[in-house]
Amino acid sequence: MLNIDLHCHSNVSDGVLSPADVVARAVANGVDALALTDHDDVAGIASARAAADAAGMTLIPGVEISVSWGGQTVHIVGLRIDPAHPELAAGLHGIRVGRIERAQRMAADLARSGIHGAYDGAFGYTANKEIVGRTHFARWLVAQGHTPDLRTTFKRYLTPGNPGYVEHEWTSLENAVGWIRASGGMAVIAHPGRYAFNARGLHLLLDAFRALGGTGIEVISGSHHPSEYGKFADLARAFGLKASRGADFHAPDEGSDIGCLPALPHYCRPVWHDWPELAIHLSSSMA
């Protein structure tokens, strides 16, 4: 079995390691192929690819696109994209502009609750000033002593009904899947277990996604409890979607580590089953 991890973040978005350091960690953890999937930006792919090439690991160019669907934020991962494709680049730029405006409103909402300086504080945790998100605010809130850790932070702040949360309209599901496909990539629904849809809502999402040309869903995810793996494997099979696997890595001390998840259930059809760039690893593992 190849160790393939198709969801991780660098400090180009809300991770803490540089793209090259993310690759180095993946290599140390025995990963054969890694997708760098930063939020709404592809600026880290070139340096990650250079590091992967030097280490003899396969780098899959990717991105995680923020979408509004069914009254919720949904994330769509693009795999094997062309990072330079103009349609994809223009769409991601528009989302990043919206992120800055959202951050300003989040900081204003925290200020109304007596927490001041959050905008500048969150930006202090960003390496890419075009990308600021809830995780940057959360890290600042922990550092300021408002909460002891990120898990507690997201229970008290930055989530619906709590200070720092603001409604925001991301791009559409149609746009996200369209940009990914136009760039030559395949679209995957990230961590479906994180969304607050009931069974009917989730089925409607999968139907809409498949109709637009979506390819797969994450079955094994660092955001899923092991008890959920079978559920999403069954949904992938029922909806004719391929299965993906990704830690959703952000930092060494936050959540799952790169390449440290169980394998896909045997009856899943992996998103990578016919990728020619993995042929060298397959031949090596069979030697």
N, C-alpha and C positions, 0 to 999 in steps of 0.2 A: 504494500500500500504506500502510495506517495503521500507525503505530508504537504498538503496544499492549503494555504490560508488566504482567503479572498476578501478580507475586510480588515483594514487597519488604518491608523491615522498617524501622521507626523505633525511637527509643529507648524506646518503650512496651514493646518486647520486647528483642531483642538487637542492634538497630541502634544507630548512634551519633548520627544526625541526628534532630531533632524531626520530627514529622509534616509541619509546614509547610515545613521545609527539605528534606525528601524530595521534596515536591511541587515546590518551586522547582528542585531539581536535575533532576527529570523534565522540567519545562518547558524548562529550558536545553538539555536533550539532545533536544528535539524530540518528546517523547512526546505522543501524542494522548489516550490513556486509560491510567490507572494504577490498579492495585488495591493498596491497602495491606493487607498480610496478616500482621500481627504474630502472634507465637506466643501462642495461647490467651488473647488479649485484644483487645478492640475499642475501647479507650479513646482511641485516636488518630484515629479515623475522623472525628469532628466537626471537629476543627481541620484535618485534611487536606482535608476537603470544602470548608471555607471558603476555604482557600488555593487549591484547584483552581478553585472558582467565580470567584474574583477574577482568576485567570490565564486563564480560558477553556479550561481543560482538564477532561476528564471523569474524575471519581474513582469508582472501583468499590469499594464497601464489601466488605471481605474479612477473612479470618482464616485462620491455619494451625493446625490442631488436631493435638495429639500423640496417637498411637494405638499400642497394642500389638497386633501381629498376627504370627502365625507365629514367635514368639520374637524379634521385632525391633521397633524403633521405626519406625513409618511416619508420614509427615505427610500430612494431608489438607487441602487448601486449599478454603475456602468462598468462592465469588464471588457478588456481588449479594445478599448476606445482608441481613437486617434486624438491625442491631446491637442493637436494643432488645428483640428477641424474648425472652420470659421463659425458654423452654426452652433456647435457646442460651446465654443469660446464666448460667443456673444451672449448666449443664454446664461452661462455661469457668471459672466460679468454683471448682468442685470440682477441676479440673486445676491451677489456680494454687495452691491449698492444698497439693496434692501436690508441687508444684515446690519449695516452701519446705522440706518434709521431706526431699526428695531432696538439696537443696543442703547441708543439715546433714550428711547421710551422706557426701556427696562430700568435704566439708571434713575430716570425721573420718578418712576413708581417706587423704587427702593427709597429714594429721598423722601417721598411722602410718608414712608414708614420710619423715618428717622435715621436711615443709613445713607450717609452722604459720601461722595467721592467714588461711587461705584464705576462710573464710566471710565475715568482715568485709571482706576484700580484694575479693572478687567483688561484694559488695553496693555497694562504692564505685564500681563501674562501671555500676550500674543507675540509671536515672531513675525507673523504675516498680518499687517495692519488692515488688510482688506477683509480679514475673517475674524470676527469676534462673536462668540456664542455663549450659551448658558454655562458651559463648562468653565470658561474663563472667569465669568462672574462668580461661579461656585468656588473656584480655587481662591479667588480674592476674599470671598466671605469667610472661608476657613482660615486663611492667613490672618484676617483681621480679628479672629476669635469669636465671630458670630455663631459659628457651629463647629463641632469637633471634626467632621469629615464630610466627604462629598455626599454620601448616602443621606445623612441627616440634612444637609443643605437642601437637597432636592425635595425633602419632605416638608421643609419649612418655607422655602423660597423658590422662585423661578418656575413653579408649576401652577396649573390652573387653580385659582382661588387663593393663591398666596402672593405675598409681595414680590415684585420683580417679574411677574409673568404678564406679558401683554399679547394680545391676539396679533397675528401677523399672517398675511396672505403670501404664501410662497408661489412657486410656479405650479402649473397644472400637471397632472399625471400624463396627459397627452404630450405636453411639451417635453417633459423629462425623457420619456421613452423615445420620442421622436428624435431628440438631440443625440441620444446614445446610439440609436440605430443609424442615423445619418452619418455618424462618425465611424461606423463599421463595428460597433460594439454590441454587446448583449445586455439586456436590462434584467435586474434581479431585485425583488422586493427584500429589503434589509429587515432583519429581526422582526418578523411578523408578530411574534409574541409580545412585543412591547406596546402594541396599539390597543386602545380600549374599545375595539369593535366587538360586538356580539357575534355569534356564529353567522348570522345572516349578513351582517355588515362585512365581515371578512370574506365571505363567499362573493359578495358583490364586488369587492375590491379585486379579488382574484379574477373574476369574470372580466371586469373592465380592463385590467392589466393585460390579460391574455389577448383580448380583442384588439388591443393597441399594438400587439407584437412583442409583449414581454416574454422573457425566456424562462425565468426561474424564481425560486424563493430560497432564502436562507433557512435550511433545516437545522443545521448545527451552528449555533451562535453563542458567543459569550454572553449575550443578553437573554438567552433562553435557559430555563431550568431543565435539567436532564429529563424530567417527566414530560416535557413538551416535545422532545425530539420526534417521538413516534407520531404525534398529532400532525406535525408539519410535514413529516415524510409522507403520511397518508394523504394530506391535502395536495402535496406536489403530484403524487401519482393520480389522484382523482381529477385534477385540473389539467393534466398533461403538461406539467411544468418540470423543468430540471431542478436538481437540488444543489445548493451551494453550502459552503462551510467557511466560517470566518470568526475570528476571536473578537472582532471589533476592538482591537487593542488601542489604548490611548497612552498608557504610562505603565512602567514596571510595577507600581504599587496601586494601580487602579484596575480592578476587574481582571478578565482573563488575559493570559499571556499569549504571544504569537505562537501558533502551531501547537498549542497544548490542549486541543479539544479532541474528543473521540471521532472515529471515522463515521462517515455517512452510513445509515442502514443499508444493508446489502441490496435491497430491492429498489433503491433510488437510482435514478439516472443522473450522474454528476454533470454539472454544467461544462466541465472540462473534458468530457469523455473523448472528444475528437479533436482536441487542440494539438496541432502539429508541433508547437514549441515545447510540448512536454514529452515528445518522442524520445529524446536523449535520456531523460530520467527513467522512462519506462523500460528502455533497452538495458540500462544499467542495473535496474532492480531485478530484471529477469536473467541477468548474466550469471 
